[in-house]
Every structure is written in C-alpha cells, then in structure tokens.
C-alpha cells in the first residue's frame, strides 16, 4: 500500500513541478524544477507520515548536504569540461568522488561541530 501512495504522491508532485516549469523562461532554468525537487518533497512528506518529524528532519538535513556538495561537483565538472578536452561521461565519472567526499565531509563537519557545542 505504501508503494501505491508513494507512486501517486510522487506523480502528483512531479506533475505539479512540470506544470510550473512550463511557465518559466528560459527553458534551461525550467529544468531545475524537474524530478529531483519534486521527488525529494514527496519523499519527505511520506517520511513524515510514516516515520515522524524527527526522522524526516534527519533526511532533509542529508538532502541539504548532498545538494550543497552537488553544487560543488557541478561547478567543478563545468570548469573541467570547459578547460580540458574530456568527454562529459569521463569527466562526470572521474569527479563523482568529489561529490561523495564533499557530502560526507559536510556531514562529518556538522556532526563534529555539534558534538563540540
């Protein structure tokens, strides 16, 4: 039953963001409202219903760290692609450890600062 609810809520939220993106210009900016934000919101909503606010807050914090690390990863990929003659596939695969390292590094920093406070 939970899978059906997840499917329906996810579909409604994705459709809502798709409708919003159709209204925005330029088209490249509209792509920001694609699947990732809508899936994240649907997942958080279902987590609140199923596991409570505290667990959803931990998930949201992890999503924030992952998103911040992704910004660094995307910026680095963009710079490497502009300066080097590597394919996009090679560049993104080689730089994936940057994304993972930055996200786990942010989590470690957060937890260590929290323990020290």
Helices and strands as residue ranges (DSSP letters): H 2-23, H 27-30, G 31-33, H 35-51, H 53-83, H 88-116
